[in-house]
C-alpha cells in the first residue's frame, strides 16, 4: 500500500505527512465557564461562541487547513467580474480530473443543491438516494419532490464491520425506477453518507447503480463533497482497486455519473463549490439559475481567490498522502474510544469520529434528543464542540410529531491537518470520563424551535439540573484542572 509506515516499537498511530508552519492560539476555559456557555447557546453547539471552544470538531466544512500552494495561488487571482482567468484555470483542473467540460460555480454545496432541485425537481418528483442529507432533502421538498432512501440493512447496524455501508440497494432502485417511470428527475449518490457515520460506497456498487440508471434513463447525480474520504476507502478496502491511483479511481467514478457537484469547503479545502456535467441539455437547464441565485457564470458567488485555492486543492486531493490524513486520524480516535468501551460507529468512516449516542445514553429517549444532549455533555466535559446528527437534525412530520432519526450520532469532525495527536488523545480522555459518568446526563427540550433546519439556530434547555451536576462531578474528579 502507498507509503505505509510501521513503527519499530510496535505502536500503531497515523503519521502526519505535513509540517505545521502557521498556528492559531486556543483557549481552554473552566468547566463552570463551559456550563455557562452551553446555556447561553441554548444547549445547541452551533450557537456556541468560538472563544469558549477548545477543540472545534463541529464540522470539516470550510475549516480544513489550506496548503502553502493554495495560499500562494490566491495571490495570483484574476479579480474580473466576467471572463476571469481564475475560472478558466479551475475549469481546466476540473475537466482534467473529472472529465466533464461544463462547469457551474456556486458559493457552497447547498447552493448546488438549490440549483439542482430548482432546475430538475417538480411537484410529485421522487428522488432515490443511498441516504439523505438535511439540506438536500429540504431543497427537494421545497420544490415539491420527495426523497426515497434505498440503503442496505447493514447501513443502520452501527456495530457492523461491513466496509461499504453507504452502498445503494440496487435491486430496490431498479424496482423503484420501473414503478416510478418518468417521475424520477435524478438519482443521487452521496459519497460518505454524512448522517450515518460517513460510511462509503464501493466502486462496484456505483457501477451497478449507474448501469441501472442508464437503462431507465434517469440521470445519476453524485454529491462529491466527501469524495476524498470515499476515495481512500475504495483504494484501501476494495481489493480490485488497490492497484489503481486516486486519479484513476476518481475519473472512473465521474464517468459513471451524469452530474457531479460538491462543496469545496470539504472537497478541495477552499470555500466554494461547483456543479460539473458533460451533458449539454442538463447544463442548459441549470445554467440560467447561476446568475439568478449565485453570481455571474465565472465566479458563482465565490471570491476569485477561493477559486484559485479550489483549483489547487482539487489537484492536491489526488495525492494519497493528503486524503489519508482524515480517515486515519478518525480511525485512530474511534479505535481508542472503542478500546475504552465507548460506543462508536464501526468501522470508522469519513469526516469524523461518530459516537453512538443511543448506546452511550440509553436512558435518554430520542424525543429528548439523545445525540443533542450528548453534544452538550461532551462540551461541558472538555470544551470539545461536536455536531448532533440525530432527531434534532430532522424536521417534524406534517402533523407536528417528531420524525425520529434512524441513528442518534454525535459527530466529532476531524478537519484535515488541523488537530495534533495530543489534542485527539485529550478528546478521547474527556469522552472516556464522560462515558464513566453517563448516568448524570439527561435530555433536552425546546425553548425556540424553527420550522426549517431547526438544528442550525434552535434553542433548547436541559431537562432538570443535569448540566450543573455533571460540572460538579468534573470538579470533584479533576480538582483545579481545566
Order of alpha helices (4+ residues) and beta strands (2+ residues): alpha-beta-alpha-alpha-beta-alpha-beta-alpha-beta-alpha-beta-alpha-beta-alpha-alpha-beta-beta-alpha-alpha-alpha-beta-alpha-alpha-beta-beta-beta-alpha-beta-alpha-beta-alpha
